Amino acid sequence: MKEVIKTYGLSKQYKNFDALKDININVKQGDIYGLVGDNGAGKTTLLRILTGQSLSSEGSFELFSTSNDKDLKEVKKHIGVIIESPSFYPNLTIEKNLEYYRIQRGIPGKDKVGKALREVNIYEARKKKFSQLSLGMKQRLGLALCIMGDPELLILDEPINGLDPSGIIEIRNLLLRLNKEKNITILISSHILLELANIATCYGFLNKGRLVKEISARELNENCKSYLEIKVTNANKLAALLEERLRYSDYKVLPQDVIQLFDEDRNPEKVSKLIIKNGIGLSSLEEKTIDLENYYMSLMGGTYNV
């Protein structure tokens, strides 16, 4: 599958501050790529560089396998972008705002405005002034502007920020539909990991301007699984018994005589009997789960909070 975005050692310095340092990300056609990080992690800086709103200090990038300035200018006609809030005229209607941008951007076909508004489900409100819109409708209008030119790629910076739960669900379903029905590749940034987990097919985790991890949704789900945590007086002895007697092999021995047992067929009762029978002291034995938030915290330099 061809790569839509590829960066090579992308860096951005402001005086003595590294906003980005040696970023290498790979976004493939058809991906919904979740760029994850706390506020100030460098997400917006990266998106600004990719969309030509800022220049990198070092490194380079390709969009649709293109890196020279002349070709990038042409390629960007096939990209829809929302970085911060789009600028619309408050006293113009939804319809007239989009018509203004259609003409300004040289997008042929008057029917493109109505088509885009129907795609984001605000066509019936097309006569409303921008100043009368809710935050959710403003976000939808921004997406209508993005897709009016039939893009192959959307680059969206925090598109669900500030939305209420119903608004988040609406935007989520819209992005999924655009991805599945139109095969639009999406690069979306957010600090709300659990919401990205509902749509992303892969992730890039940013921390203090550095890419900590790039991982597929499948790999992430494999890392975020349940396990049996066992605290004993002799973890090494128990590990040997788990392999020899119960044929368990998917486990980790941690400091302070703790074992995390991941085997899907694990049986807490059998493990407990094995421990007692072999004279090992048992402090605790409980089922736990490494969820997405805990995994994220571990990447950021914290620990699992389970």
Helices and strands as residue ranges (DSSP letters): E 3-14, E 17-23, E 26-28, E 32-36, H 43-50, E 58-63, H 69-75, G 76-78, E 79-82, H 94-104, H 111-119, G 123-125, G 130-132, H 135-147, E 153-157, H 165-182, E 185-190, H 193-196, E 202-207, E 210-216, H 217-223, E 226-232, H 235-246, E 251-254, E 258-261, H 268-277, E 282-289, H 292-299
